[in-house]
Amino acid sequence: MKNLSNKPKLPFVSVVIPTYNRGKPLCDTLNSLFVQDYKNYEIIVVDQSTKKFLEKEKFLKRNKKKLCYFFLRPPSTPKAKNFGIQQAKGGIILFCDDDILAKKDLISKHVVNFSDSLVGGVCGRVVTVGQKVKPKFKGVGKIAPWGSVAGGFSSKIRQEIDNVIGCNVSWRKEILEKINGFDEDFIGNALREESDLALRIRKQGWKIVFDPKAELTHVRAPTGGCRKNEGRIKWYHDFFHNETYFFLKHIRHYWFLVFWLIRWQYFIRCMFGFGREVSLKSLKTPWLGIHHGFQTYRRWQNEHRR
């Protein structure tokens, strides 16, 4: 008869949740993570909120033994994630947004993929409320030579991918530490921080797999987080900055004009706002964002030449 005590120990997993100005959505997220069928894990909440939520404060106080809570300022998504990496005790780190509902086997479905020693990261399936589901999509997370980034994370087809979605992705902690975590020069909405991280990890020779069995629902709370309705012009400035910075770091520069021509609608949305007030500031924002993206890239280049 086999001695069950000799069963291999399950890897310890750290679930890191950065949160910003969300109350009930964060509570719902945590409730879905408290009831996981995987037992060897911790939950780390990195709060950067500027607003008070009484319901959230009461909830966190009631459940303080079930999680590790930290408050960190000033707000920055990549800084919050890097802080979470520093605090994490697990060899695997799972990042989730603060407005998701996890299936009970989310963690276990992530962990099983790491039995392959070549896998550095796992991205799970995301069904986003209000968005079309593409269960048969075969190009999940692919990045074209000219910099176009595919989504399709609601697919049900397992595949190897270039890019990830940040609300449902896990990594080996040793890799994150080796590449110094997330690039904190992705500002504001931090768009492309996860794409940048994924490409840097792939360049190290690791595989990133998309496993649709590791599934959650992205509620997409209307307020909090990085929603553009809480500062439209700043959101677009950060969008143009981050996209430019990402492109210059990873894509051949002769594609730059094509890269932005494909995104022409973002210029229109920012500058003219589809019925919102047009101003000198809205007209200047795309060009300022791109210019600042170039400046950030030059600084990054200089730092990496040393």
N, C-alpha and C positions, 0 to 999 in steps of 0.2 A: 504493500500500500504506500502511495506517495505521501511524503511529508509536505503538507500544504504550506508549512512555515518557510519552506525553501523557495517559494515562488519569488520571482524577481520583483524588487521593489519598484513601484511606479515612480517615474520622474516627478520631481517637485516642480509645480508650475506657478508662476507669478502672473496674475491677471492685473494689468495696469490700466486704469481708467482716468485720463485727464478730464476735468470737468470745468465748465465756465458758464456761470449764470443760469444754471438749471436746477430746479427743485424736484418736482414730481417725476420727470423723466429719469433723473438719476436714481431715485428711489426704486422705480420700476425696474430699471436696469439691474440694480444690485439684488433685488428680490429674485430675479431670474437666474442670477449667478449663485445665490445662496443654496439653491436646490440642485446643483449639478450632481450627476451620478459618479463623477470622478472625485476622489476624496483627498488627494494629496496636493492641495493648492492653497494659495493665499490670494487675497484681493487687496490691491493698493489703489487708493483714491488720491489723486493729486488735484487739489481744488485751487483754482485761480480766480474765483468769482469776485466781482465787484459789488454784487447785490446780495442782500440777505433773503433767505427763504426759511421761514419758521418751520414748515413741514419737514424740510430737509434736515435742519438742525436737530429736530426731535428724533427723526428716523436714525440719523447717524449716532446719536447718543444711545438709543435703544439697542443698536446693533454694533456697538463699538468693539465687541469681542470677536466679531466676524470679519473685521477688516482693519487695515492700517490706513489711517487718514493723515494727510499732510496738506498744509496750506502753503502755497508758493506764489510769490509776486516778483516782478510784474508778469502779466499774462503773456504766455508764449507757448504754443503747442509743442514745438520740438524741445523746448527747455523742460516742460512738464514731463515729456516722455523720457528724456535723458535722466531727469531726477528719479523717475520711476525705475529706470534700469539700475541706477545706483543703489536704490533701496531694496531691489528684488533679491530674494533668496533662492529663487528657482533657476534651474538650468535652462528652462524654457520660459519665455515671456510672451504672453498673449495680450495684445492691445485691443481694447474695445472702446467704442464711443460711449458717451453718457446718455444716449437716447436709443438704446437697442434692447431687444428682448431675445435672450439666448435660449436655444433649445437645451433640454436637460443634459444632452450628451455632447454639448459643444466642446468642452475641454478634452474629453476622451477622444473625440474624433480628430482633434488637432494632434494630440500626442502620438497616436498610432503611426502617423506619417514619419515621425522622427526615428523610427526603427531603421530607416534607410539612412546610412551614415553620410550619404551625399546630399541629403536634404538640409538646407540651411533655414528655409522658411516655408510656412504654410499659410495660404490664404483660403478662407472659407466662403461659402455661399452667402450672399446678402440679398434679401428680398426687401426692397425699399417701398414703403407705403406711398402710393400715388404714382409709382413709376412702372413702366411696362416690364414684364418678366420675359426673359429670353432663354428658355430652358435648353435650346439646342445650339446655342452659340459656341463656336469652336475656336474663336480667336480671343479668348479672355486675356485681358491685360497685355496684349501685344503692343510693342512700340515700333512704329514705322521708321525707316531711315531718316525721314524728314521731321520726325518728332511727334507725329500724331499718336495719341495714347488711347487705346481701346479700353472700354469698360466691359460690360457683359457679365458682371459678377453674380447675376441671378441664374447663370447656366447650371445645368445638371450634369455636365460632361467634365470628368476629371482630365486635367491637362497640365503641362508645364507652362509657366508664364514668365513674362518679363517684369510686370508691374503688379502692384497689389492695391487693395482698398483698405484704408487705415482703420476702419471700424471693426475688422475681423481678421486679424493677421497675427501669426506667432513666429518667433525667431529663437534660434539658439543664443543664449546670453553671451557665450564666449565670442561669437561673431560680432555682436553689437559692441562689445567692449573693444575688440580688436580694431574696428573701423571708427571708433570714437562716437558711436551712436548717430543720432540725427543731426543734420546740419542746421545749426541755429540761425543761419542767415536767411532761412525761409521765414518771411515775416507775416504778421497779421493772420490771414486765413490759412497760411502755411501750405497753400496748394503746391503739390509736387514734392513735398518733403518725403513722403513715403515712396514716390517713384525714384527719387534720388537715392534713397537708402537701398531700394531693391536693386538698382543698377550697380551700385557700389558692391553689394554682396554678390551679385552674379559675376562681376569682374574678378572676384576672389575665387571663382570656380565652383560656387555652390549652386544647387538647384533650388528653385522655388516652385512649389506645386500648388495647384488649385484643387481643393478637395470639397466638392459640393455637399458631402455628408456633414461637414462642420458648418452648420447653418444657424443663422440668426435673422431676425427682422429688424430693419433699420426704421424706427418710427419717424425719424426726421422731424424732431420737435421744431415748431415754427419760430421759437425765440431761443436766445442763448447760443452757445457755441460760436460758429463763424458765419452766421446768417447775414447776408448782404443787406437785409431790411433794417439792420441796426447800424448802418453807416455805409450807404451805397457807394459813395465816391471813394472812401478809403478802401473798401473791399476791392473795387476795380483797380485802384493803384497797386494794391498788394498782389492782385491777380497778374497784372502786366509785369510787375517786378519779378514775381516768383517764376512765371513761365519763361521769361527771358533768361533768368539766372540758371534755371534747369537746362534750357536749350544750350546755352553756351558751355555748360559743364559737360554735357553728354552727347550732343548731336553735332555732326559736321557743319561748320559754320556757313558753308555755301548754300545750305537749305534755309537760311534765316528768313528770306523774303517769303518763301513758300509756307514756312511755318506760320507766319502771321497772316498771310492771305487766306489760309484755311480758317483762321479764327476771326475773319472780318466782322462777324456779327457782334463780337464782344466790343469792338470799337463803337459800333452803332448804339448798342445798349448803354454803354458808358457815356458817350458824348451827347446823345439825344434822348436817352432814357425812356423811349416809347411812351410819350405823354408827360413825363416828368419835366420839371423846369430845366431848360438848357442854360448853362452859365459858362463863363470863361474857365472856371475851375473844371467843369465836366469835359470841356473841349480839350483842355491841356492834360488831363489825367493819364490817358493811355501813353502819351509820349514821355511824360515824366516818369511813369512806372517803368517803361522800357529803358530809359536813360539810367535810372537808379539800379535796374537789374544789371546793366553793363558795369556800373561802378562797383557793385557787390562782387561781380565776377572778377574784375581786375584786382580787387583786394584779395580775393580767394587765390587767384593766380600767384600774386606776389608772396602770399604766405606759404604756398606750396613749392616755391622756388628756393626757399631757404634751406 
